[in-house]
Amino acid sequence: MARLARLVALVLVVVTATLAAQEPFMWRGWGRRVPPRFPTAESFDGKFNFCRLMFTSRWREPSGSGWNTDYPGADLNFPIRLGELSKVQISRQPSGDANHLVVRPTDPFLFQCPFLLASDIGTAHFEPEEGLALRTYFQKGGFLWVDDFWGHRAWDVWVDQISRILPPSEYPIEDVPMTHPLWRTLFEVKELPQIPAISHWRRSGGETSERGAETAVPHIRAIHDRHGRIMVLMTHDTDISDSWEREGEEPEFFYQFSPNGYALAINAVIYAMTH
């Protein structure tokens, strides 16, 4: 298994580096606002759709922009790499780009998305009807990954919001141990990588913690259902999705962060789709 994981990791580096150099799917519109791609009945063809959760933000965090943080670059790049590096068949637009989607908590199409990502979740506020819809989504087998939120305040806001949806007395937040299958579903991942926004990485000369000592150690935590399945995965004090969004912009950033960022994410998707 370890030998296979090393081989697959090597393929990840070689294939992604080659494609990053060609930049066939690279999104270069960072800083521009792109309208969300809301789903329709025709959006779902039985293949994998990358779905992003839209939510209302209470405020703006440094380097964040609410629900559309890392959008749409991460949403375009990640499914393509998932299709290249696994046997998952991805849904595509007529242009060949990934058929990525944005869903609101109360959108009925939410239940067509077994995998859901939310960035900058430390700014989120959910109305009661949105929380009820998300709770139903989790109970029906849905999987939400929240990523790219930094510091104590963002964590406390998120815990307050998710606790209204999944009460901690029934659904406690727990660290994900290294014995969990998430670490080796396809790739062998030995630790949670701390990945900064590329803008911070450039500005700081290569620092990975965006808030100094406060965010020096990244954390990966989860909320499980009563059968032990992860319903909510939380990567805090790290920006995994920036390793997808910015993969083709700078070779050093790519080699340092993208292989591990993709490896963990592909593991998460396959785990979510098989549990």
C-alpha positions in Angstrom: 0.0 0.0 0.0 2.8 2.5 0.9 4.6 1.7 -2.4 1.4 2.3 -4.3 0.7 5.5 -2.5 4.2 6.8 -3.3 3.7 5.8 -7.0 0.4 7.6 -7.2 1.9 10.7 -5.5 4.7 10.7 -8.1 2.1 10.6 -10.9 0.3 13.5 -9.2 3.4 15.7 -9.3 4.3 14.8 -12.9 0.9 15.0 -14.4 -0.1 18.2 -12.6 3.2 19.9 -13.2 2.9 19.2 -16.9 -0.7 20.4 -17.1 0.1 23.5 -14.9 2.8 24.4 -17.4 0.3 24.1 -20.2 -2.4 25.8 -18.1 -5.4 24.4 -19.9 -7.8 25.0 -17.0 -6.0 27.7 -15.1 -8.2 30.4 -13.8 -6.4 33.8 -14.0 -9.2 36.0 -12.9 -8.3 36.3 -9.2 -9.9 39.3 -7.6 -12.7 39.4 -10.2 -16.2 38.6 -9.2 -17.8 35.9 -11.3 -21.5 35.1 -11.2 -22.3 31.8 -9.4 -23.2 28.8 -11.6 -26.5 27.8 -10.0 -27.7 24.2 -10.8 -30.6 23.3 -13.0 -32.2 19.9 -13.6 -29.8 19.4 -16.5 -26.7 20.0 -14.4 -26.7 16.4 -13.0 -25.7 13.7 -15.4 -24.7 11.0 -12.9 -21.1 12.1 -12.8 -19.2 14.0 -10.2 -20.2 17.7 -9.7 -18.1 20.0 -7.5 -20.6 21.8 -5.4 -19.9 25.0 -3.4 -22.1 26.2 -0.6 -23.3 29.8 -0.8 -23.9 31.6 2.5 -24.3 35.0 4.0 -21.3 36.6 5.6 -21.3 38.6 8.8 -18.1 40.5 8.0 -15.0 40.2 5.8 -11.9 38.4 6.9 -8.4 39.3 5.7 -7.8 37.7 2.3 -11.3 36.3 2.2 -14.4 37.3 0.3 -17.1 35.1 1.9 -18.6 32.1 0.1 -16.8 32.8 -3.2 -13.3 32.7 -1.7 -11.2 30.7 -4.1 -14.1 30.7 -6.6 -14.2 29.7 -9.4 -10.5 28.7 -9.9 -10.6 26.0 -7.3 -13.9 24.7 -8.6 -12.6 24.5 -12.1 -9.2 23.0 -11.4 -9.9 20.4 -8.7 -12.5 18.2 -10.5 -10.2 18.1 -13.6 -7.3 16.7 -11.4 -9.7 14.4 -9.6 -10.7 12.9 -13.0 -7.1 12.6 -14.1 -5.8 11.0 -10.9 -8.6 8.6 -10.0 -11.3 6.7 -11.7 -14.0 9.2 -10.7 -15.9 10.4 -13.8 -16.5 14.1 -13.6 -19.3 16.1 -15.1 -18.2 18.6 -17.7 -19.6 21.6 -19.5 -19.8 21.6 -23.3 -16.5 23.6 -23.2 -14.8 20.7 -21.4 -14.5 22.7 -18.2 -15.7 21.1 -15.0 -19.4 21.4 -14.4 -19.0 23.0 -11.0 -22.1 24.4 -9.2 -23.0 26.8 -6.4 -25.9 25.9 -4.1 -27.8 27.7 -1.4 -28.7 25.8 1.8 -32.4 25.9 0.9 -31.9 24.9 -2.7 -33.6 21.5 -3.4 -30.6 20.7 -5.7 -28.5 20.6 -2.5 -29.5 17.0 -2.2 -28.0 16.2 -5.6 -24.6 17.1 -4.2 -23.1 14.4 -2.0 -19.9 16.5 -1.7 -20.1 20.1 -0.7 -17.3 22.7 0.0 -17.4 26.0 1.8 -14.6 28.5 2.1 -14.1 31.4 4.6 -16.8 29.7 6.7 -15.7 31.7 9.8 -17.8 34.7 8.5 -21.0 32.7 7.9 -24.5 33.2 9.3 -27.3 30.7 8.7 -30.9 31.6 9.1 -33.0 28.9 11.0 -34.5 27.5 7.7 -31.0 27.2 6.2 -29.8 25.4 9.3 -32.7 23.0 9.1 -32.1 22.3 5.5 -28.4 21.6 6.2 -29.2 19.3 9.1 -31.5 17.3 6.8 -28.8 17.2 4.2 -26.3 15.7 6.7 -28.8 13.2 8.0 -29.5 12.0 4.4 -25.9 11.3 3.8 -24.4 14.7 2.7 -20.8 15.7 3.3 -19.6 19.2 3.9 -15.9 20.3 3.9 -15.2 23.7 5.4 -11.8 25.2 4.6 -9.8 28.4 4.6 -10.8 30.0 7.8 -8.1 31.3 10.2 -7.8 32.3 13.8 -9.8 32.1 17.0 -12.7 34.4 16.1 -13.4 32.6 12.8 -13.3 29.2 14.6 -15.7 30.5 17.4 -18.2 31.9 14.8 -18.2 28.6 12.9 -18.6 26.5 16.0 -21.6 28.7 17.1 -23.2 28.3 13.7 -22.7 24.6 13.3 -23.8 23.9 16.9 -27.2 25.4 16.1 -27.4 22.9 13.2 -25.8 19.8 14.8 -26.0 20.2 18.6 -22.6 19.2 20.2 -24.4 17.1 22.8 -25.4 14.8 20.0 -22.7 15.5 17.4 -19.4 16.6 19.1 -16.5 18.1 17.1 -13.6 15.8 17.3 -10.0 15.7 16.0 -9.4 13.4 13.0 -6.9 10.8 14.2 -4.1 9.6 11.9 -5.7 6.1 12.1 -8.7 7.4 10.2 -9.1 6.0 6.6 -9.3 9.6 5.3 -5.5 9.7 5.4 -5.1 6.8 3.1 -8.3 6.4 1.0 -6.2 6.6 -2.1 -3.1 8.7 -1.3 -1.0 8.2 1.8 -1.1 11.6 3.5 1.1 11.7 6.6 0.0 15.1 8.1 -2.3 18.0 7.5 -0.5 20.5 5.3 -0.6 24.2 6.3 -1.2 26.0 3.0 -1.4 29.8 2.9 -3.0 32.0 0.4 -0.4 32.6 -2.3 -0.7 36.3 -1.7 0.4 35.9 1.9 3.1 33.4 0.9 4.6 35.9 -1.5 4.3 38.8 0.8 5.8 37.1 3.8 8.7 35.4 2.0 7.3 31.9 2.3 5.5 31.9 5.7 2.6 29.4 6.0 0.8 30.8 9.0 -1.3 33.7 8.0 -1.8 35.1 11.6 1.6 34.4 13.1 1.6 32.4 16.4 -2.2 32.4 16.6 -2.5 30.1 13.6 0.9 28.4 13.7 -0.6 24.9 13.9 -3.4 23.8 11.5 -6.2 21.5 12.7 -8.4 18.9 11.0 -11.6 18.1 12.9 -14.9 16.4 12.0 -18.5 15.8 13.1 -19.7 12.2 12.7 -23.1 10.7 12.4 -24.2 8.0 14.8 -22.6 5.4 12.6 -19.2 7.0 12.6 -19.4 8.6 9.1 -18.0 12.0 8.7 -20.7 14.5 7.9 -18.7 17.7 8.4 -14.9 17.9 7.8 -13.1 21.0 9.0 -9.6 22.2 8.0 -8.8 25.2 10.1 -5.8 27.5 9.9 -5.0 26.3 6.4 -6.2 27.0 2.9 -6.2 23.7 1.1 -8.2 25.0 -1.8 -5.6 27.6 -2.7 -3.3 24.8 -3.7 -5.9 24.0 -6.4 -6.9 27.5 -7.4 -3.4 28.8 -7.8 -1.7 25.7 -9.0 -0.3 27.1 -12.3 0.9 30.6 -11.1 4.2 29.8 -9.6 6.3 26.6 -9.8 7.6 26.9 -6.2 4.2 27.3 -4.7 2.9 24.4 -6.8 5.7 22.0 -5.7 5.5 23.0 -2.1 1.7 22.8 -1.7 -0.3 21.4 -4.6 0.6 17.7 -4.4 -0.4 17.5 -0.7 -3.4 19.7 -1.2 -4.7 17.5 -4.0 -3.9 14.3 -2.3 -5.9 15.2 0.9 -8.8 16.5 -1.2 -9.0 13.5 -3.5 -9.0 11.3 -0.4 -11.8 13.4 1.1 -14.0 13.1 -2.1 -13.5 9.4 -2.4 -14.3 8.9 1.3 -17.4 11.1 1.0 -18.6 9.2 -2.1 -18.1 5.7 -0.5 -19.4 6.2 3.0 
